Amino acid sequence: MKQSPDALTVRVKPRSGKPGVEIGASGEVVVRVHAAAVEGAANREMTEVLADALGVPRSAIRILRGEKSRTKRIAVGDLSVEEVRARLSGNSPTPAGGRRP
């Protein structure tokens, strides 16, 4: 049985030179996107970049809080915070059919 989804805190850096996902110095998840924070463009790109990095469909990423803020609370399907961090650090295999950058 899977755990219920946890909320993960994510910091979005719009207008970055190279999109990507990393774990910051203090342990926060940082998502860099090309798009500016205008009319939801950065949120859409954040969803794409994060989904690709985690090997999940874009529809699995839900913004729970912070739609108009750089700091957001998100849920990733039914993955726990620990599973998300493990996938981002490369310590967990991507499920069959999943994508990996």
C-alpha positions in Angstrom: 0.0 0.0 0.0 1.3 3.4 -1.0 1.5 6.3 1.5 -0.6 9.4 1.0 1.3 12.1 -0.9 3.4 14.5 1.2 3.9 18.2 0.5 7.3 19.2 -0.7 8.7 22.7 -0.5 10.2 23.9 -3.8 12.0 27.1 -4.6 11.6 28.2 -8.2 14.3 30.4 -9.9 12.7 32.0 -13.0 14.8 33.3 -15.9 17.7 30.9 -15.2 20.3 30.3 -17.9 19.9 26.5 -17.7 16.8 24.7 -16.5 17.2 21.9 -14.0 16.6 20.6 -10.5 19.0 20.5 -7.6 19.0 20.1 -3.8 20.1 23.4 -2.3 22.7 23.9 0.4 20.1 23.9 3.1 18.3 20.9 1.7 15.6 22.6 -0.2 14.6 21.5 -3.7 15.5 24.3 -6.2 14.0 24.2 -9.7 15.6 26.5 -12.3 13.5 27.5 -15.3 14.0 29.7 -18.4 10.5 31.2 -18.3 9.7 34.5 -16.5 7.2 34.5 -13.6 4.5 36.0 -15.8 1.0 34.5 -16.4 2.0 31.1 -15.0 4.8 30.4 -17.5 7.3 29.7 -14.8 4.8 27.3 -13.0 4.2 25.4 -16.2 7.9 25.0 -16.9 8.6 24.1 -13.3 6.1 21.3 -13.6 7.7 20.0 -16.9 11.3 20.2 -15.5 10.4 18.6 -12.2 8.3 15.8 -13.8 11.1 15.0 -16.2 13.7 14.9 -13.4 11.4 12.6 -11.3 10.3 10.3 -14.1 6.6 11.0 -13.5 3.9 12.5 -15.8 3.4 16.2 -15.6 -0.1 15.6 -14.3 1.4 14.1 -11.2 2.8 17.5 -10.1 0.2 19.6 -8.2 0.9 23.0 -6.7 -0.8 23.0 -3.3 0.3 26.5 -2.2 2.3 29.4 -3.6 0.9 29.6 -7.1 2.2 33.2 -7.3 5.2 32.8 -5.1 8.7 31.5 -5.8 8.4 29.2 -2.8 5.8 26.6 -3.4 4.3 23.5 -1.7 3.7 20.7 -4.1 2.6 17.1 -4.2 4.1 14.6 -6.6 1.5 11.9 -7.3 1.6 9.4 -4.4 5.3 9.8 -3.8 6.5 10.7 -0.3 9.0 13.5 0.3 11.7 10.9 0.9 11.0 9.2 -2.4 11.2 12.5 -4.3 14.5 13.4 -2.6 15.9 9.9 -3.4 14.9 10.2 -7.0 16.5 13.7 -7.3 19.7 12.5 -5.7 19.8 9.5 -8.1 19.5 6.9 -5.3 16.3 5.3 -6.6 15.5 3.7 -9.9 12.9 5.3 -12.1 9.7 3.1 -12.4 9.1 1.2 -15.6 7.9 3.6 -18.3 9.3 6.6 -16.4 11.6 9.1 -17.9 15.0 10.1 -16.6 17.1 13.0 -17.9 
